[in-house]
Amino acid sequence: MKLTPRKSKKKYQLDMTFSQNLGEKQKALSRVIAHIRESLDINTIFKITVTEIRQLLNTDRVGVFRFYPDLEWEGEFIYEDVGTESVSILATKLHDHCFAQEFIQLYREGRIKAISDIYQDVASDCHVKMLEKFQVRANIAVPLMKCQDLWGLLCIHQCSGPRQWEASEIEFVKLIAEHLGVALQQADYIEQMKLQSAQLAQAKAREKAAEWQKTIARTIEKIRQSLDLENIFRTTTEELRKLLNSDRVAIYRFNPDWSGEFVFEAVTEGWVTLMEEQLKQPELAENISECLLKDLIEPSTDTYLQNTGGGQFAKGEVYRVCNDIYNAGFSDCYIKVLESYQAKAYVIIAILYNHKIWGLLAVYQNTETRDWQEDEVYLLTQVSSQFGVALQQAELLKQTQRQKEEIAQTLKELQETQSQLIQSEKMAALGQLVAGVAHEINNPISFIYGNIPYVNNYAQDLLKFIHLYQESYPQQTAEIQQQVASLDLDFIADDLPKMLNSMMSGANRIRELVLSLRIFSRLDQAEKKPINLHEGIDSTLSILQNRLLQTETNFPAIQVIKEYGNLPPIFCYAAQINQVFLNIINNAIWALEKSIADGKLTDQPKIWIRTELTEKKSVLICIADNGCGVDKGMESRIFEPFFTTKEPGKGTGLGLSVSYQIIVEKHGGQIKCVSEPGKSCEFLIEIPLKISS
């Protein structure tokens, strides 16, 4: 018997390796994000990150290169993690005109440079010499951007030889670089906050500066500890209202058409709630689009800007400071909008996301006009900047979650592919087995089965002849009498017909078994065809007869009770449907054996098989047993790939998963499990009478 060699083992192993690599990259990315959120120390973040990347990608060196644009793009490696067989390049300075001319513009545009072999992929000799100096044979260089400025490079070096970088590795390093860019930006904001806090401390009382610094720090801490924007915005607006002793602090979000709405608000008791008011007056969003933006674009009437010469924080942000709405030169329509807000003075700071206006942080004074102080505006500017960081981190989190979902979906599809692959291999092996049995056994058995009747006839004729001879010649010689006694001729005459009948029965059983195997596998029915389901069930029971009779154990035989309905031919894949019957009946036998072995089943072990037509033009097959059943809560998991309730080494966890795919995906039907733990289990299979090919 010759079996087809398995061809998919390597692909199965590659798929498993791929899924493991995806999982490791996702874990490493999560760890890097956690470090960024847990630590405000940029040195700690970079040191941990280069180590994580080198260990995950198994490279010879990972370094962070810092540019100094004022020195004609001179720079040096300020962080690195290097293997024992490669030299350290930490603090190595680089000042190469060739490098600056070829790559600086590329990196400023945020583009990634991946080189598999410097002798194949690098055009200029000067670049090759520079990489040879660092023992680099292959590398990935990813720009580190702080806002829109090129800050440095995240460099992945392979020194031992060429390396073909995978797209997933490049994408992984790119995501790490983006998160490091956020960390650089946040570190810069922290440095700004420290500097401005020092200036506030000099200008104002130390107590007030300390309190405001705490507010900014709490905002940063909220952003670092939680990416829940709703919680960040709600709590911060309330803190700002109390700290500034204002009547209202609100966050206004723009829509793509520049209409908008108030999304968060903290208001003193006694004033209208703008979030509720905008529901009653939808025109508020239209008015804000028509009037407010015009004033934001043309800030010449802003008294704060006139008095301070643009303010110390005029760095391209869009903002507005108004001490008295009636003395600011606003249009009538805009004054009406402000009056609907009950405002007499306000400060508005733009919330920027990716250098575009996302919305506004607005502080309103309703009771009277107010002379807003410079340090108050500084505070709001810093909080607004942190809101922008929170928006950016929330978006990065969404991207990470989407990638996590995509990875989970990929893993799920991979598991399904693996289970289908194993199923295909099992069925292919079974097909080869049946073909071998048919070829090696069927022909000689047919010869034996066909000749036994003739042997039986010949034996009867010989026995008749001997009997006639004995009657015709009763006086036998002593030698013949001695031979008859030695042969026990009477016993032979009685036992030989029985022996031939037994041989005939055995040969017939072998023929039936071969036929059952052919019916079970249906090698000649690879496409959907009308089949007799009862014939398929009977062939499966015939194959499992040895286990049902429990010939190899001391357990009682399992009684099979069949209650077949009147079913028409069912249009389906015969071999696949028979595989489902085999999986479920096999599980039922295992459950009964386990219950008997554990002493929990004292009654006759039984399997019930019932078929019937339903009113929904479908066929219902019920297979039940009085075994140990399925534990509570596990019914929903038994169809998952590789999930098994059996002991280790006794189940692959693929039988029911494959059965689910065959019934649901291949035949458009349904399969479910109804179990009473410790008492019984029933599988209900519903198949449409006819499904499209």
C-alpha positions as CSV (number, residue, x, y, z in Angstrom):
1,M,0.0,0.0,0.0
2,K,1.6,3.3,-1.2
3,L,0.5,6.6,0.4
4,T,1.0,10.0,-1.0
5,P,3.7,11.9,0.9
6,R,2.6,14.9,2.9
7,K,3.4,18.1,1.1
8,S,2.2,20.7,3.5
9,K,4.2,20.2,6.7
10,K,6.7,22.9,5.8
11,K,3.9,25.4,5.0
12,Y,2.2,24.5,8.3
13,Q,5.5,25.2,10.2
14,L,6.0,28.5,8.4
15,D,2.4,29.5,9.2
16,M,3.0,28.7,12.9
17,T,6.3,30.7,12.8
18,F,4.6,33.6,11.1
19,S,1.9,33.7,13.7
20,Q,4.4,33.5,16.6
21,N,6.5,36.4,15.0
22,L,3.4,38.5,14.7
23,G,2.6,37.9,18.3
24,E,6.1,38.7,19.5
25,K,6.2,42.0,17.5
26,Q,2.8,43.0,18.9
27,K,4.0,42.3,22.5
28,A,7.2,44.2,21.9
29,L,5.2,47.2,20.4
30,S,2.9,47.1,23.5
31,R,6.0,47.1,25.8
32,V,7.5,50.1,24.0
33,I,4.2,52.0,24.2
34,A,3.9,51.1,27.9
35,H,7.5,52.4,28.5
36,I,6.6,55.7,26.8
37,R,3.5,56.0,28.9
38,E,5.1,55.0,32.2
39,S,8.3,57.1,31.9
40,L,8.8,60.7,31.1
41,D,12.6,60.2,30.8
42,I,13.5,60.1,27.2
43,N,16.9,58.5,28.0
44,T,15.2,55.5,29.7
45,I,12.7,55.2,26.8
46,F,15.4,55.1,24.1
47,K,17.7,52.7,26.1
48,I,14.9,50.2,26.7
49,T,13.6,50.5,23.1
50,V,16.9,49.8,21.3
51,T,17.3,46.7,23.5
52,E,13.8,45.4,22.8
53,I,14.2,45.9,19.0
54,R,17.6,44.2,18.8
55,Q,16.4,41.2,20.7
56,L,13.2,40.8,18.7
57,L,14.7,41.3,15.3
58,N,17.9,39.4,16.2
59,T,20.2,42.0,14.7
60,D,23.8,42.8,15.5
61,R,23.2,46.5,16.4
62,V,20.4,48.9,17.0
63,G,21.3,52.6,17.5
64,V,19.7,56.0,17.7
65,F,21.5,58.7,15.7
66,R,21.0,62.3,16.6
67,F,21.3,65.1,13.9
68,Y,22.7,68.5,14.5
69,P,21.2,70.6,11.6
70,D,23.1,73.7,12.6
71,L,26.4,71.9,12.0
72,E,25.5,71.0,8.4
73,W,23.8,67.8,9.6
74,E,26.6,66.5,11.6
75,G,25.5,64.0,14.2
76,E,26.4,61.1,16.5
77,F,25.1,57.8,17.9
78,I,23.7,58.6,21.4
79,Y,22.0,55.3,22.2
80,E,22.8,51.8,21.1
81,D,22.4,48.1,21.9
82,V,25.1,45.9,20.3
83,G,25.9,42.2,20.1
84,T,29.2,40.8,21.5
85,E,30.6,40.2,18.0
86,S,30.1,43.7,16.8
87,V,32.0,46.9,17.8
88,S,30.3,49.7,19.7
89,I,29.7,53.0,17.8
90,L,28.3,54.9,20.7
91,A,29.4,58.6,20.6
92,T,30.8,58.1,17.1
93,K,30.4,61.4,15.3
94,L,29.5,61.5,11.6
95,H,30.1,64.4,9.3
96,D,29.8,63.3,5.7
97,H,28.8,65.7,2.9
98,C,28.0,62.7,0.6
99,F,25.5,61.4,3.2
100,A,23.9,64.8,3.7
101,Q,23.4,65.4,0.0
102,E,22.0,61.9,-0.7
103,F,19.7,61.2,2.2
104,I,18.8,64.2,4.3
105,Q,15.9,65.3,2.1
106,L,14.7,61.7,1.9
107,Y,14.6,61.4,5.7
108,R,13.1,64.9,6.1
109,E,10.2,63.6,4.1
110,G,9.8,60.7,6.5
111,R,10.9,58.0,4.1
112,I,12.5,54.8,5.2
113,K,15.8,53.4,3.8
114,A,16.2,49.6,3.9
115,I,19.3,48.0,2.5
116,S,19.7,44.2,2.1
117,D,23.3,44.3,1.0
118,I,25.4,47.5,0.8
119,Y,27.4,46.0,-2.1
120,Q,24.2,45.4,-4.1
121,D,21.8,48.2,-3.1
122,V,24.1,51.2,-2.5
123,A,25.0,53.3,-5.5
124,S,27.7,55.7,-4.1
125,D,31.1,54.6,-3.0
126,C,31.3,57.2,-0.3
127,H,28.1,55.8,1.3
128,V,29.5,52.2,1.1
129,K,32.8,53.3,2.8
130,M,30.8,55.1,5.5
131,L,28.8,51.9,6.2
132,E,32.0,49.7,6.1
133,K,33.5,51.9,8.8
134,F,30.7,50.7,11.1
135,Q,30.9,47.1,9.9
136,V,27.4,47.4,8.4
137,R,26.4,44.9,5.7
138,A,22.6,45.5,5.8
139,N,20.5,48.1,7.6
140,I,17.2,49.8,8.1
141,A,17.2,53.6,8.7
142,V,14.0,55.1,9.9
143,P,13.6,58.9,10.5
144,L,12.7,60.1,14.0
145,M,10.5,63.1,13.5
146,K,9.8,65.6,16.3
147,C,6.7,67.3,15.0
148,Q,7.7,68.0,11.3
149,D,11.4,68.3,12.0
150,L,14.0,65.6,11.4
151,W,15.4,64.9,14.8
152,G,17.5,61.7,14.1
153,L,17.4,58.1,12.8
154,L,16.6,54.8,14.3
155,C,19.2,52.5,12.8
156,I,19.0,48.7,12.6
157,H,22.4,47.1,11.6
158,Q,23.2,43.6,10.4
159,C,27.0,43.3,10.5
160,S,27.4,39.5,10.0
161,G,26.2,39.4,6.4
162,P,23.4,40.5,4.0
163,R,19.8,40.3,5.2
164,Q,16.6,40.4,3.3
165,W,14.3,42.6,5.5
166,E,10.7,41.5,5.7
167,A,7.9,44.0,5.1
168,S,6.5,43.2,8.6
169,E,9.9,44.0,10.2
170,I,10.1,47.4,8.4
171,E,6.5,48.2,9.4
172,F,7.3,47.2,13.0
173,V,10.3,49.5,13.1
174,K,8.2,52.3,11.5
175,L,5.5,52.0,14.2
176,I,8.2,52.1,16.9
177,A,9.7,55.2,15.3
178,E,6.3,56.9,15.3
179,H,5.8,56.2,19.0
180,L,9.3,57.5,19.7
181,G,8.4,60.7,17.8
182,V,5.5,61.1,20.2
183,A,7.8,60.6,23.1
184,L,10.2,63.2,21.8
185,Q,7.3,65.6,21.3
186,Q,6.1,64.9,24.8
187,A,9.6,65.4,26.2
188,D,9.8,68.7,24.4
189,Y,6.5,69.8,25.8
190,I,7.7,68.8,29.3
191,E,10.8,70.8,28.8
192,Q,8.7,73.8,27.6
193,M,6.5,73.3,30.6
194,K,9.5,73.3,33.0
195,L,10.9,76.5,31.4
196,Q,7.5,78.3,31.4
197,S,6.9,77.1,35.0
198,A,10.2,78.7,36.0
199,Q,9.2,82.0,34.3
200,L,5.8,81.9,36.0
201,A,7.4,81.4,39.3
202,Q,9.5,84.5,38.8
203,A,6.5,86.6,37.7
204,K,3.9,85.4,40.1
205,A,3.7,84.1,43.6
206,R,5.3,80.7,44.1
207,E,2.1,79.3,45.4
208,K,0.1,80.2,42.3
209,A,2.8,78.9,40.0
210,A,3.1,75.6,41.9
211,E,-0.7,75.1,41.7
212,W,-0.7,75.7,38.0
213,Q,2.2,73.5,37.4
214,K,0.3,70.7,39.2
215,T,-2.6,71.3,36.9
216,I,-0.4,70.9,33.8
217,A,1.3,67.9,35.4
218,R,-2.0,66.3,36.3
219,T,-3.1,66.8,32.7
220,I,0.1,65.2,31.4
221,E,-0.3,62.4,34.0
222,K,-3.9,61.8,32.8
223,I,-2.8,61.6,29.3
224,R,0.1,59.3,30.2
225,Q,-2.0,57.0,32.4
226,S,-5.2,57.0,30.4
227,L,-6.1,57.3,26.8
228,D,-9.7,57.9,27.6
229,L,-10.3,61.2,25.9
230,E,-13.7,61.7,27.5
231,N,-12.3,61.4,31.0
232,I,-9.3,63.6,30.2
233,F,-11.3,66.4,28.7
234,R,-14.1,66.3,31.4
235,T,-11.8,66.3,34.4
236,T,-9.4,68.9,33.0
237,T,-12.1,71.4,32.0
238,E,-13.5,71.2,35.6
239,E,-10.0,71.7,37.1
240,L,-9.3,74.7,34.8
241,R,-12.7,76.3,35.7
242,K,-11.9,76.1,39.4
243,L,-8.3,77.2,39.0
244,L,-9.0,80.2,36.8
245,N,-12.2,81.0,38.8
246,S,-14.1,81.4,35.5
247,D,-17.7,80.8,34.8
248,R,-17.4,78.3,32.0
249,V,-14.7,76.1,30.4
250,A,-15.7,74.2,27.3
251,I,-14.2,72.2,24.4
252,Y,-15.6,72.8,21.0
253,R,-14.9,70.3,18.2
254,F,-15.0,71.2,14.5
255,N,-16.6,69.1,11.8
256,P,-15.0,68.7,8.4
257,D,-17.3,71.5,7.0
258,W,-16.2,73.8,9.9
259,S,-19.5,73.6,11.6
260,G,-19.1,72.1,15.1
261,E,-20.4,71.5,18.6
262,F,-19.5,71.7,22.2
263,V,-18.5,68.2,23.3
264,F,-17.3,68.9,26.9
265,E,-18.2,71.6,29.4
266,A,-17.7,72.7,33.0
267,V,-20.0,75.5,34.1
268,T,-20.8,77.3,37.3
269,E,-24.2,76.7,38.7
270,G,-26.8,79.2,37.5
271,W,-25.6,79.5,33.9
272,V,-27.1,77.8,30.9
273,T,-25.5,74.6,29.7
274,L,-24.2,75.1,26.1
275,M,-24.2,71.4,25.4
276,E,-27.9,71.3,26.1
277,E,-28.6,74.7,24.5
278,Q,-27.1,73.6,21.2
279,L,-29.5,70.7,21.0
280,K,-32.4,73.2,21.3
281,Q,-30.7,75.7,18.8
282,P,-28.9,73.8,16.0
283,E,-28.2,77.1,14.3
284,L,-25.4,77.7,16.9
285,A,-23.1,75.4,15.0
286,E,-23.9,77.3,11.8
287,N,-23.3,80.7,13.4
288,I,-20.0,79.6,14.9
289,S,-18.8,78.6,11.4
290,E,-19.9,81.8,9.8
291,C,-18.7,84.3,12.4
292,L,-16.1,82.9,14.7
293,L,-13.7,81.6,12.1
294,K,-13.6,85.0,10.4
295,D,-12.5,86.6,13.6
296,L,-9.9,83.8,14.2
297,I,-8.5,84.4,10.7
298,E,-8.4,88.2,11.1
299,P,-7.2,88.8,14.7
300,S,-6.4,92.5,14.2
301,T,-9.1,93.5,16.8
302,D,-7.7,91.3,19.5
303,T,-6.7,93.6,22.3
304,Y,-4.4,91.1,23.9
305,L,-2.3,90.8,20.7
306,Q,-2.3,94.6,20.2
307,N,-1.0,95.1,23.7
308,T,1.6,92.4,23.8
309,G,2.8,92.6,20.2
310,G,1.6,89.2,19.3
311,G,2.3,87.5,22.6
312,Q,5.2,85.3,23.6
313,F,3.5,82.2,22.3
314,A,2.7,83.4,18.8
315,K,4.1,80.3,17.0
316,G,1.5,79.7,14.5
317,E,-1.3,78.6,16.9
318,V,-4.7,80.0,16.3
319,Y,-6.1,81.7,19.4
320,R,-8.1,84.6,20.7
321,V,-8.0,86.6,23.9
322,C,-10.9,89.1,24.5
323,N,-11.3,91.2,27.7
324,D,-14.6,92.8,26.7
325,I,-16.7,91.4,23.8
326,Y,-18.4,94.8,23.3
327,N,-15.1,96.7,22.8
328,A,-13.3,94.3,20.5
329,G,-14.8,95.3,17.2
330,F,-16.7,92.1,16.6
331,S,-19.5,91.8,14.0
332,D,-23.1,91.9,15.2
333,C,-23.6,88.2,14.4
334,Y,-20.6,87.1,16.4
335,I,-21.7,89.3,19.4
336,K,-25.1,87.6,19.2
337,V,-23.4,84.2,19.4
338,L,-21.4,85.3,22.4
339,E,-24.4,86.7,24.1
340,S,-26.2,83.3,23.6
341,Y,-23.2,81.9,25.5
342,Q,-23.8,84.5,28.2
343,A,-20.1,85.5,27.8
344,K,-18.6,89.0,28.4
345,A,-14.9,88.0,28.1
346,Y,-13.1,84.9,26.9
347,V,-9.9,83.1,26.0
348,I,-9.9,80.7,23.1
349,I,-7.0,78.4,22.4
350,A,-6.9,76.2,19.3
351,I,-6.4,72.5,19.9
352,L,-4.1,71.3,17.1
353,Y,-4.0,67.7,15.9
354,N,-1.3,66.9,13.3
355,H,-0.8,70.6,12.8
356,K,-4.4,71.2,11.9
357,I,-7.2,72.7,14.0
358,W,-9.2,69.9,15.7
359,G,-11.2,72.2,18.0
360,L,-11.1,75.0,20.6
361,L,-10.4,75.2,24.3
362,A,-12.6,78.1,25.5
363,V,-12.7,79.8,28.8
364,Y,-15.6,82.2,29.3
365,Q,-16.2,84.9,32.0
366,N,-20.0,85.6,32.2
367,T,-20.4,87.8,35.2
368,E,-18.2,90.7,34.0
369,T,-15.4,91.7,31.7
370,R,-11.9,90.3,32.6
371,D,-8.4,91.4,32.1
372,W,-6.8,88.1,31.2
373,Q,-3.2,87.7,32.4
374,E,-0.3,86.4,30.4
375,D,0.4,83.5,32.7
376,E,-3.2,82.4,32.4
377,V,-2.9,82.3,28.7
378,Y,0.4,80.4,29.0
379,L,-1.4,77.8,31.2
380,L,-4.2,77.3,28.7
381,T,-1.7,77.1,25.8
382,Q,0.1,74.3,27.6
383,V,-3.0,72.4,28.4
384,S,-4.2,72.8,24.8
385,S,-0.9,71.4,23.6
386,Q,-1.3,68.4,25.8
387,F,-4.8,67.9,24.5
388,G,-3.2,67.7,21.1
389,V,-0.8,65.1,22.3
390,A,-3.7,63.1,23.9
391,L,-5.5,63.2,20.5
392,Q,-2.4,61.9,18.8
393,Q,-1.8,59.2,21.3
394,A,-5.5,58.1,21.1
395,E,-5.2,57.9,17.3
396,L,-2.0,55.8,17.7
397,L,-3.8,53.6,20.2
398,K,-6.7,53.1,17.7
399,Q,-4.1,52.2,15.0
400,T,-2.5,49.7,17.4
401,Q,-5.9,48.2,18.3
402,R,-6.8,47.9,14.6
403,Q,-3.5,46.2,14.0
404,K,-4.1,43.9,17.0
405,E,-7.5,43.0,15.5
406,E,-6.0,42.4,12.1
407,I,-3.4,40.2,13.7
408,A,-6.1,38.3,15.7
409,Q,-8.0,37.9,12.5
410,T,-4.9,36.7,10.7
411,L,-4.2,34.2,13.5
412,K,-7.8,33.0,13.3
413,E,-7.6,32.5,9.6
414,L,-4.3,30.7,10.0
415,Q,-5.8,28.3,12.6
416,E,-8.7,27.6,10.2
417,T,-6.3,27.1,7.3
418,Q,-4.3,24.7,9.5
419,S,-7.4,22.7,10.5
420,Q,-8.5,22.6,6.9
421,L,-5.1,21.5,5.9
422,I,-5.0,18.7,8.5
423,Q,-8.5,17.6,7.4
424,S,-7.4,17.5,3.8
425,E,-4.4,15.4,4.7
426,K,-6.5,13.0,6.7
427,M,-9.0,12.6,3.9
428,A,-6.3,12.2,1.3
429,A,-4.6,9.5,3.5
430,L,-8.0,7.8,4.0
431,G,-8.5,7.9,0.2
432,Q,-5.2,6.2,-0.4
433,L,-6.0,3.7,2.3
434,V,-9.3,2.8,0.7
435,A,-7.7,2.6,-2.7
436,G,-5.1,0.2,-1.3
437,V,-7.6,-1.9,0.5
438,A,-9.8,-2.1,-2.7
439,H,-6.7,-3.1,-4.8
440,E,-5.0,-5.5,-2.4
441,I,-8.0,-7.1,-0.7
442,N,-11.1,-6.9,-2.9
443,N,-9.8,-9.0,-5.8
444,P,-8.5,-12.0,-3.8
445,I,-11.6,-11.8,-1.5
446,S,-13.8,-11.9,-4.6
447,F,-11.9,-15.0,-5.8
448,I,-12.4,-16.7,-2.5
449,Y,-16.0,-15.6,-2.1
450,G,-16.8,-16.8,-5.7
451,N,-15.1,-20.3,-5.3
452,I,-16.4,-21.2,-1.9
453,P,-19.8,-22.4,-3.3
454,Y,-18.0,-24.7,-5.8
455,V,-15.8,-26.1,-3.0
456,N,-18.9,-26.7,-1.0
457,N,-20.6,-28.5,-3.9
458,Y,-17.5,-30.6,-4.5
459,A,-17.3,-31.5,-0.8
460,Q,-20.9,-32.6,-0.8
461,D,-20.4,-34.7,-3.8
462,L,-17.4,-36.4,-2.3
463,L,-19.2,-37.1,1.0
464,K,-22.2,-38.5,-1.0
465,F,-19.8,-40.8,-2.9
466,I,-18.1,-42.0,0.3
467,H,-21.6,-42.7,1.8
468,L,-22.6,-44.6,-1.3
469,Y,-19.4,-46.6,-1.2
470,Q,-20.0,-47.5,2.4
471,E,-23.5,-48.7,1.6
472,S,-22.4,-50.7,-1.4
473,Y,-19.4,-52.3,0.3
474,P,-20.2,-52.8,3.9
475,Q,-17.5,-55.4,4.3
476,Q,-14.4,-53.2,4.3
477,T,-10.8,-54.3,4.6
478,A,-9.0,-53.9,7.9
479,E,-6.8,-51.2,6.3
480,I,-9.8,-49.1,5.2
481,Q,-11.5,-49.5,8.5
482,Q,-8.3,-48.4,10.3
483,Q,-8.0,-45.3,8.0
484,V,-11.7,-44.3,8.5
485,A,-11.2,-44.5,12.3
486,S,-8.0,-42.5,12.1
487,L,-9.6,-39.7,10.0
488,D,-12.8,-39.6,12.1
489,L,-14.8,-39.5,8.8
490,D,-18.1,-38.9,10.5
491,F,-16.8,-35.7,12.2
492,I,-15.4,-34.5,8.9
493,A,-18.7,-35.1,7.2
494,D,-20.5,-33.1,9.9
495,D,-17.9,-30.2,10.4
496,L,-16.8,-29.6,6.8
497,P,-20.1,-27.9,5.6
498,K,-20.1,-25.8,8.8
499,M,-16.5,-24.7,8.1
500,L,-17.3,-23.8,4.5
501,N,-20.4,-21.8,5.7
502,S,-18.2,-20.0,8.2
503,M,-15.6,-19.1,5.5
504,M,-18.4,-17.9,3.3
505,S,-19.7,-15.6,6.2
506,G,-16.2,-14.3,6.8
507,A,-15.6,-13.5,3.2
508,N,-18.9,-11.8,3.0
509,R,-18.1,-9.7,6.0
510,I,-14.8,-8.6,4.4
511,R,-16.7,-7.6,1.2
512,E,-19.2,-5.6,3.3
513,L,-16.3,-3.8,5.1
514,V,-14.6,-2.8,1.9
515,L,-17.9,-1.6,0.5
516,S,-18.5,0.4,3.7
517,L,-15.1,2.1,3.3
518,R,-15.9,3.0,-0.3
519,I,-19.2,4.4,0.7
520,F,-17.7,6.3,3.6
521,S,-14.9,7.9,1.6
522,R,-16.9,8.4,-1.6
523,L,-13.7,8.8,-3.6
524,D,-15.8,9.0,-6.8
525,Q,-17.9,11.9,-5.4
526,A,-15.6,14.9,-5.0
527,E,-18.4,17.2,-6.0
528,K,-21.8,17.8,-4.5
529,K,-24.2,15.1,-5.4
530,P,-27.5,13.7,-4.1
531,I,-26.7,11.0,-1.5
532,N,-28.5,8.7,0.9
533,L,-27.6,10.0,4.4
534,H,-28.7,6.7,6.0
535,E,-26.2,4.8,3.9
536,G,-23.4,7.1,5.0
537,I,-24.4,6.7,8.7
538,D,-24.5,2.9,8.3
539,S,-21.1,2.8,6.7
540,T,-19.7,4.9,9.5
541,L,-21.2,2.5,12.1
542,S,-19.8,-0.4,10.2
543,I,-16.3,1.1,10.3
544,L,-16.6,1.7,14.0
545,Q,-18.2,-1.7,14.8
546,N,-15.1,-3.0,16.6
547,R,-15.3,0.0,19.0
548,L,-19.0,-0.3,19.4
549,L,-18.7,-4.0,20.3
550,Q,-15.9,-3.2,22.8
551,T,-14.0,-6.3,21.7
552,E,-10.7,-5.0,23.1
553,T,-12.0,-3.9,26.5
554,N,-14.1,-5.4,29.3
555,F,-16.8,-2.8,28.8
556,P,-20.3,-3.8,27.8
557,A,-21.1,-3.4,24.1
558,I,-22.6,0.0,23.0
559,Q,-26.2,-0.3,21.8
560,V,-27.0,1.9,18.7
561,I,-30.6,2.9,18.4
562,K,-31.5,4.1,14.9
563,E,-34.7,6.1,14.3
564,Y,-34.5,6.9,10.6
565,G,-37.1,9.2,9.0
566,N,-38.2,9.1,5.4
567,L,-35.5,11.3,3.8
568,P,-35.0,12.2,0.2
569,P,-31.5,12.2,-1.3
570,I,-29.5,15.1,0.1
571,F,-27.4,17.3,-2.2
572,C,-24.0,17.5,-0.5
573,Y,-20.3,16.4,-0.3
574,A,-20.7,12.8,0.7
575,A,-17.1,12.2,2.0
576,Q,-17.2,15.4,4.1
577,I,-20.6,14.6,5.6
578,N,-19.4,11.1,6.5
579,Q,-16.4,12.6,8.1
580,V,-18.8,14.6,10.4
581,F,-20.6,11.5,11.3
582,L,-17.3,9.7,12.1
583,N,-16.1,12.6,14.3
584,I,-19.3,12.9,16.3
585,I,-19.9,9.1,16.8
586,N,-16.3,8.6,17.7
587,N,-16.6,11.4,20.4
588,A,-19.7,9.7,21.7
589,I,-17.9,6.4,22.0
590,W,-15.0,8.1,23.8
591,A,-17.5,9.8,26.2
592,L,-19.2,6.5,27.0
593,E,-15.9,4.7,27.6
594,K,-14.8,7.5,29.9
595,S,-18.1,7.4,31.9
596,I,-17.8,3.6,32.3
597,A,-14.1,3.8,33.3
598,D,-14.9,6.5,35.9
599,G,-17.8,4.4,37.3
600,K,-20.3,7.1,36.4
601,L,-22.4,4.9,34.0
602,T,-24.0,1.8,35.3
603,D,-26.8,1.6,32.6
604,Q,-26.4,0.1,29.2
605,P,-24.2,2.5,27.1
606,K,-26.3,3.8,24.2
607,I,-26.0,6.0,21.1
608,W,-29.2,7.3,19.6
609,I,-29.3,8.4,15.9
610,R,-32.4,10.1,14.7
611,T,-33.2,11.7,11.3
612,E,-36.2,13.7,10.2
613,L,-37.4,16.3,7.7
614,T,-38.2,19.8,9.2
615,E,-40.7,22.4,8.2
616,K,-37.8,24.6,7.1
617,K,-37.0,22.3,4.1
618,S,-34.0,20.9,5.8
619,V,-32.8,17.6,7.2
620,L,-32.2,17.3,11.0
621,I,-29.7,14.6,12.2
622,C,-29.6,14.1,16.0
623,I,-26.7,12.0,17.5
624,A,-27.0,11.6,21.3
625,D,-25.3,9.5,24.0
626,N,-25.7,8.8,27.7
627,G,-22.1,9.5,28.4
628,C,-20.3,12.1,30.5
629,G,-21.4,15.1,28.4
630,V,-19.7,18.5,28.1
631,D,-18.8,20.6,31.0
632,K,-21.0,23.7,31.6
633,G,-19.7,26.8,29.7
634,M,-17.7,24.7,27.2
635,E,-20.5,24.2,24.6
636,S,-19.5,27.4,22.9
637,R,-15.8,26.5,22.7
638,I,-15.9,22.9,21.5
639,F,-16.0,24.1,17.8
640,E,-12.9,26.2,18.2
641,P,-9.8,24.9,16.4
642,F,-7.4,23.0,18.6
643,F,-9.7,23.1,21.6
644,T,-10.2,19.7,23.3
645,T,-11.6,18.4,26.5
646,K,-9.6,15.2,26.3
647,E,-6.4,14.4,28.1
648,P,-3.1,15.6,26.6
649,G,-2.1,13.3,23.7
650,K,-5.6,11.9,23.2
651,G,-7.2,14.6,21.1
652,T,-6.1,17.1,18.5
653,G,-9.0,19.5,19.0
654,L,-9.7,19.5,15.2
655,G,-12.6,17.0,14.8
656,L,-15.5,19.2,15.8
657,S,-13.8,22.3,14.4
658,V,-13.6,20.6,11.0
659,S,-17.1,19.3,11.4
660,Y,-18.3,22.9,12.0
661,Q,-16.6,24.1,8.9
662,I,-18.1,21.3,6.8
663,I,-21.7,21.8,8.0
664,V,-21.8,25.6,8.3
665,E,-19.3,26.9,5.7
666,K,-19.4,24.1,3.1
667,H,-23.1,23.2,3.3
668,G,-24.8,26.3,4.7
669,G,-26.2,24.4,7.6
670,Q,-26.1,24.5,11.4
671,I,-24.5,22.4,14.1
672,K,-24.9,22.8,17.9
673,C,-24.3,20.9,21.0
674,V,-26.8,20.4,23.8
675,S,-25.3,18.8,26.9
676,E,-26.2,17.8,30.4
677,P,-22.9,17.5,32.2
678,G,-22.4,14.0,33.6
679,K,-25.5,12.6,32.0
680,S,-25.8,13.1,28.2
681,C,-24.8,15.0,25.2
682,E,-26.6,15.6,21.9
683,F,-25.4,17.1,18.6
684,L,-28.0,18.6,16.3
685,I,-27.0,18.9,12.6
686,E,-29.3,20.7,10.2
687,I,-28.6,20.6,6.5
688,P,-30.7,22.3,3.7
689,L,-32.3,19.9,1.3
690,K,-30.4,21.4,-1.5
691,I,-27.5,23.9,-1.5
692,S,-25.9,25.7,-4.4
693,S,-22.6,24.3,-5.7
